[in-house]
Structures are given as structure tokens and as C-alpha cells.
Amino acid sequence: MAEVVRRYRAVGRAFELAQAAEDHAVLLARAGWADQAATALREATDLHLRLGAHWDVRRAAARAGRVAG
């Protein structure tokens, strides 16, 4: 998943990057990598906000909460 995130970042695909970063955050959290998960979630949230996708921000937070909790 990290490679997908890097690729979308390199080619400037903001929507796809936001989705991939969110998924990456969930996978990192499941693996117990809380700091890295938080970084990926911040990136996803920032991108979602720039795109005006407020619903996606709420979904990302809920997904991350389910994993962390």
C-alpha cells in the first residue's frame, strides 16, 4: 500500500492519494504502527479537506477510530 501512496503522490493524483492514504492508515493501525497510521491519516484528512470532501474526513476518522479502539 505504501508504494501506491508514493505513486499517487508522485503523479499528483489528489483524490486517489487521499483514498490510498486513508486505507494505508487503517492498515498501519491494524499492524500496531500507531505513529505511522496517524501520519497517513493526517495526510488523508488534509487532502480530503482540500478537495472539500468533508464526509470523507468523517468516514476516515470513524475508520481509524474503529481500528484504534
C-alpha positions as a printed NumPy array, in Angstrom:
array([[  0.   ,   0.   ,   0.   ],
       [  2.89 ,   2.365,   0.732],
       [  4.017,   2.06 ,  -2.885],
       [  0.537,   3.023,  -4.104],
       [  0.579,   6.093,  -1.868],
       [  4.03 ,   7.077,  -3.142],
       [  2.937,   6.65 ,  -6.748],
       [ -0.212,   8.764,  -6.405],
       [  1.812,  11.407,  -4.583],
       [  4.434,  11.416,  -7.368],
       [  1.905,  11.821, -10.175],
       [ -0.252,  14.37 ,  -8.347],
       [ -3.497,  12.384,  -8.143],
       [ -5.002,  14.076,  -5.07 ],
       [ -8.302,  12.17 ,  -4.937],
       [ -6.685,   8.774,  -5.334],
       [ -3.917,   9.721,  -2.92 ],
       [ -6.458,  10.698,  -0.261],
       [ -8.225,   7.352,  -0.594],
       [ -4.981,   5.364,  -0.594],
       [ -3.553,   7.288,   2.38 ],
       [ -6.74 ,   6.581,   4.327],
       [ -6.535,   2.859,   3.55 ],
       [ -2.846,   2.889,   4.41 ],
       [ -3.613,   4.499,   7.772],
       [ -6.102,   1.752,   8.604],
       [ -3.643,  -0.995,   7.631],
       [ -0.841,   0.602,   9.653],
       [ -3.11 ,   0.92 ,  12.682],
       [ -4.129,  -2.733,  12.408],
       [ -0.463,  -3.673,  12.338],
       [  0.155,  -1.677,  15.513],
       [  2.09 ,   1.175,  13.884],
       [  0.154,   3.975,  15.582],
       [  2.528,   6.86 ,  14.79 ],
       [  2.758,   5.982,  11.111],
       [ -1.01 ,   5.443,  10.981],
       [ -1.587,   8.901,  12.449],
       [  0.721,  10.455,   9.848],
       [ -1.086,   8.706,   6.995],
       [ -4.462,   9.699,   8.415],
       [ -3.345,  13.336,   8.68 ],
       [ -2.318,  13.288,   5.035],
       [ -5.641,  11.751,   4.009],
       [ -7.587,  14.266,   6.09 ],
       [ -5.66 ,  17.234,   4.691],
       [ -6.282,  16.054,   1.146],
       [ -9.97 ,  15.373,   1.772],
       [-10.369,  18.875,   3.205],
       [ -8.586,  20.462,   0.235],
       [-10.983,  18.604,  -2.047],
       [-13.984,  19.756,   0.011],
       [-14.8  ,  16.152,   0.901],
       [-15.969,  16.674,   4.475],
       [-17.943,  13.429,   4.529],
       [-14.728,  11.586,   3.67 ],
       [-12.986,  13.243,   6.623],
       [-15.702,  11.933,   8.945],
       [-15.512,   8.45 ,   7.411],
       [-11.707,   8.375,   7.732],
       [-11.9  ,   9.38 ,  11.394],
       [-14.52 ,   6.711,  12.051],
       [-12.463,   4.022,  10.309],
       [ -9.351,   4.978,  12.225],
       [-11.313,   5.01 ,  15.479],
       [-12.601,   1.5  ,  14.883],
       [ -9.069,   0.26 ,  14.346],
       [ -7.557,   2.152,  17.279],
       [-10.326,   1.302,  19.691]])
